[in-house]
């Protein structure tokens, strides 16, 4: 798959979030928890923030849901993600091959002498409704690498 790379100014966004240390595969579980608490004020696709500079078995991840207004929750934190300038690409299909999009962004950053800032972001523009019967062709994920 060829990845088109864009440089974008991503605006600040208010989110409800849950930060955890665990597996990337835990995202769906925590994302569902956030969705259930925020469904009445949800105003955009889910976002995950990745604080580690490399993929590890146990990672520092924050699941976020854009919200139109703050909510009261014992589990979730309401905050504003800062505006960032970022290099971005869109991955279509299975998460098994999303690493190719990461490599495309890393290579673009190296070729253009850009410094990647953390956390990086994934925006889940179209996600599976179930883990039982996944249509990988319909998954759309925007990969966002903030730069300085």
C-alpha positions in Angstrom: 0.0 0.0 0.0 1.3 3.5 -0.9 0.8 6.0 1.9 0.1 9.6 1.1 1.8 11.8 3.8 0.4 15.2 4.7 1.5 17.9 7.0 -1.5 19.2 9.0 -2.3 21.6 11.8 -4.4 19.5 14.2 -6.7 21.7 16.4 -6.9 21.3 20.1 -9.7 19.0 21.2 -11.6 18.3 24.4 -11.6 14.7 25.4 -12.6 12.2 28.1 -9.6 9.9 28.6 -8.4 6.8 30.4 -4.6 6.2 30.5 -3.3 2.7 31.2 -0.3 0.5 30.9 -1.0 -2.6 29.0 -1.3 -4.2 25.6 -2.4 -2.5 22.5 -5.2 -5.1 22.2 -6.7 -3.6 25.4 -7.7 -0.5 23.5 -11.0 -1.9 22.4 -12.0 -2.8 25.9 -11.1 0.6 27.4 -12.5 2.4 24.3 -15.8 0.7 24.9 -15.8 1.8 28.5 -15.2 5.4 27.5 -17.8 5.3 24.8 -20.4 4.0 27.3 -19.8 6.9 29.7 -19.6 9.6 26.9 -22.1 8.5 24.3 -24.4 11.4 24.9 -21.6 14.0 24.5 -19.4 12.2 22.0 -18.5 14.4 19.1 -15.8 12.7 17.1 -14.0 9.4 16.5 -12.0 7.7 19.2 -8.3 8.6 19.6 -5.5 6.7 21.2 -2.3 8.3 22.4 1.0 6.4 22.5 3.6 7.6 24.9 6.3 5.0 24.2 8.9 5.6 21.4 8.8 1.9 20.4 6.3 -0.9 20.5 6.6 -2.9 23.7 4.5 -5.8 25.2 3.4 -3.4 27.9 2.8 0.2 26.7 1.8 3.5 28.1 -1.5 4.3 26.2 -4.3 6.8 26.6 -7.7 6.1 25.1 -9.7 9.3 24.4 -13.1 10.2 23.2 -13.8 13.7 21.8 -16.6 15.3 23.8 -18.8 18.4 23.4 -18.8 19.1 27.1 -17.1 17.8 30.2 -18.6 14.8 32.0 -18.5 13.8 35.6 -16.7 10.4 36.0 -14.7 8.6 38.7 -12.8 6.6 36.0 -12.3 9.2 33.3 -10.3 12.4 33.1 -11.6 15.4 31.0 -8.9 17.4 29.4 -7.9 19.2 26.2 -5.4 17.7 23.8 -3.2 20.5 22.6 -3.1 21.7 19.0 -0.2 20.1 17.1 1.5 20.4 13.8 1.8 16.8 12.5 2.7 14.5 9.7 -0.3 12.2 9.0 -1.3 9.3 6.8 -4.4 7.1 6.6 -4.2 3.3 6.9 -7.0 1.3 5.3 -7.5 -2.3 6.5 -6.3 -4.6 9.2 -4.3 -3.4 12.2 -1.9 -6.3 11.4 -0.4 -4.1 8.7 -0.7 -0.7 10.3 3.1 -0.8 11.0 3.6 0.0 7.3 2.0 3.4 7.8 4.2 4.0 10.8 7.3 3.2 8.7 6.1 5.5 5.9 5.8 8.4 8.4 9.2 7.7 10.1 10.9 7.6 6.7 9.2 10.9 5.7 10.3 12.5 9.0 13.9 11.3 8.4 14.0 12.5 4.8 12.7 15.9 5.8 14.7 16.3 9.0 11.6 16.4 11.2 11.6 15.5 14.9 8.7 13.3 15.9 7.1 14.3 19.2 5.3 12.1 21.7 2.6 11.0 22.3 1.7 9.9 18.8 -2.0 9.5 17.9 -4.2 7.1 16.2 -7.7 8.4 15.1 -10.1 5.5 14.6 -12.2 7.0 11.8 -13.9 3.7 11.0 -13.6 0.8 13.5 -15.0 -2.7 13.9 -18.3 -2.8 15.7 -17.4 -6.3 17.1 -14.3 -8.3 17.7 -16.2 -11.5 16.7 -16.9 -10.7 13.0 -14.4 -8.0 11.7 -14.6 -6.7 8.1 -11.0 -5.6 7.8 -11.7 -3.8 4.5 -13.8 -1.2 6.3 -11.3 -0.2 9.0 -9.9 3.3 8.5 -7.2 4.7 10.9 -5.5 8.1 10.7 -1.9 7.9 12.0 -0.8 11.3 13.5 2.9 12.0 14.4 3.3 15.4 16.0 6.5 17.2 14.8 8.5 20.2 16.0 
